[in-house]
Amino acid sequence: ALGGSELNGAARVASIGALRLVRGAVRRRAGFDIYDVDIERHARECACPTLVLCALDDALVPPAHSHAVHAALPKAELCVCPGTHNSVRPRGVSQRVERFLREHVFGDVPASSGDVEGLLDEAAVASPTIGRSVAPWHAEALATRARATAPRFL
């Protein structure tokens, strides 16, 4: 469940508080309770293409929930990536979102129709900074961290 027991401490308090605010606002404005919505049942009625993003270690929206919604949506793509709910996403996620929007919003035909769900593939990238192979998202994180901590001279 959203804001479930997987969260601890401040994260749990913050998520419960946020859900209470959203729940109250939806009740006032739309006249229904968000906890009464059967997302999977209503997802079957969705006729538009949908991209479902899922983080493997997400405690706020568990991956099982994302997979269930993806399975219920008739025209859905699933993009699974490493990390938690608020983790920085690998570059491949932005590319996947861009490709989806270009295809379904702007009508562009993608150059490659290959599925990019390989964000979790163990295709390794050689990392000169640590002298071994690492997964692409780790290499990108290391490179970003190196750029951010590099000395800057004026």
Buried (B, 14 or more C-beta within 10 A) or exposed (E): EBBEEEBEEEBBEEBBEEBEEEEEEBEEEEEEEBEEEEEEEEBEEBEEBBBBBBBEEBBBBBEEBBBBBBEBBEEBBBBBBBBEBEBEBBEBBEEBBEBBEBBBEEEEEEEEEEEBBEBBEEEEBEBEEEEEEBBBBBBBBBEEEEEEEEEEEE
